[in-house]
Amino acid sequence: MPQKFDYIIIGSGLAGLQLALKLSQDPFFKDLHIAIIDPSTKKVNDKTWCFWEKGVGKWDEIITKSWNHGEFISTKANIELQLDPYSYKMLRSIDFYDFVKSTLKVKANFHYILDEIEEIDETNSIAIGKKKNYSATHFFDSRINSGYSEDSNCTKIFQHFKGLHIKTSSPVFDKSTFTMMDFRNKFPDSTSFTYVLPLSDKEALVEYTFFTPFLTEDSIYDKHLERYIRDILKIKEYEVIESEKGVIPMTDYAFHKESTLKTTKIGTAGSWVKGSTGYSFKHTEKKIAQLVQNIKSGKDPKHGLLNVRSRWYDAIFLDVLNRRNELGEHLFTEFYTKNTPQEIFKYLDEETNIAEELKIMFSLYHPEFVRSFFRKLF
């Protein structure tokens, strides 16, 4: 017989754990039994999340570092980013995992199960695992189905990166300023840049990032990281404390259409990742707040979660990057030169009105956008 729950959350990554935490904090769900099922114990630091927000945030007690000042650097511009009233915040995944799991551990109605779900039998409301089967009235599923890789009509850009947490013997870094993008060390004919998060005057996360329709091998990341650290940061000797790698889909693929009456796709699988940037942390927080409110109001959990207009803007931008990937530096330079950080953050948070969005669009104008406009319109 399957083990019975009211809700099952499949996956204990960013979306799954944020959802579990939100449910655990709301008295509305205190009598419901909720399972989080994942084959991983989440005991290693496998990624770093960064996000911006105004003032005090709900994650402040576990963030690694925050900045009120940043910089954008290209071959044509060097722009100081004064973020106030926003802060740019860094959070290590292990600190997030530990915080959420320790919070849920004292909740008797939450159950963390080590298993891998292979499929959901919606007719019988059963999640079929490798070890056991589990039944529920509703499933929240963070697994990406095969439709994405098989769809040739959507635009597929990959944000892929390798980062090194390095430590030097003498002060090198300005710990008050992070580097959002530095294009001075580009891979040929691509949108590629270096991202620097200084943790102290002797430590920083230095990450080499691509926004490209192709992936690459380790040696390319290593070559550009070494060059940036040696030639631009002017560091001759350093110790690698930790490294991380990742691939984030930047796409207009409609992951969310794979949701059903009994299964709500969440996280990347729910189209929650911002297509044009790959940012997901605050988008996830907002969508989970709305999802929980939908449940409490008797609505479909996925009701109104996606901003159709913003998804279309992202689709146009991604189409340009897909066809003319070498334009990335120019487009991001225009973006940061002609808009304030406050305008940029508001736009990327999908909190702008049409007039504000048109201002952003005109600041990015390039003939390729017209072509992509009609490609995505029809």
Beta strands, then each sheet from edge to edge (+ up, - down):
strand 1: 3-4
strand 2: 7-10
strand 3: 34-38
strand 4: 48-54
strand 5: 65-67
strand 6: 69-73
strand 7: 78-82
strand 8: 86-92
strand 9: 110-114
strand 10: 117-121
strand 11: 126-129
strand 12: 133-135
strand 13: 138-141
strand 14: 156-167
strand 15: 177-182
strand 16: 192-198
strand 17: 203-212
strand 18: 239-251
strand 19: 263-265
sheet 1: 1+ 12+ 11- 10+
sheet 2: 9+ 3+ 2+ 13+ 19+
sheet 3: 4+ 8- 5+
sheet 4: 7+ 6- 15- 16+ 17- 14+ 18-
end
